[in-house]
């Protein structure tokens, strides 16, 4: 799958969303064209609120504007540390802080990330309506599955319990919370929600993921 084909597929999917009556939604996906050149492609799937009007594209620049939201901010940090580990660098307790506070490279490595919010419609309410989210996922599972598969990810990180449930609905899967499954060339990891992270947990998890892929 390449970027041109993917963009054509996404244009069709979001045309369907408009027909279904969704007027306010984000066009999530690879945050830049550089994603497609990565040997190991990382996709982070989250559930988060956003309050925007109209149809808008979430790219590298837009994502950085959302750093005030912990989910986006910590997703960017974890992406950077994991990408560096996959490039062969050692990540351990002694050098972890050098990655955590490396702001310029955290930003730069966003260009290699794909990001997907399982919420189709904009919603400024912080409180989640779980039943509404699940209903929406059931309604749009084929579109979301098509989008994910055509991003051709190597690694999918699914943040939080409800996002894990959404993933299972989309793929008719049995992914358990804080576990991982492998289907064909994709390895899917259920992880805690990115708004509340423990660096001790992620230090171990990043090395576990790298060892699984290598």
Buried (B, 14 or more C-beta within 10 A) or exposed (E): EEBEEBBEBBEEBBEEBEEEEBEBBBBBBBBBEBBBEBEBBBBBBBBBBBEEEEBBEBBBEBBBEBBEBBBBBBBBBBBBBBBBBBEEEEBEEEEBEEBBEBEEEBBBBBBBBBBBBBBBBBBEEEEBEEEEBBEBBEEBBEBBBBBBBBBBBBBBBBBBBBBBBBBBBBBEEEBEEEEBBEEEEBBBBBBBBBBEBEBEEBBEBBBEBBEEBE
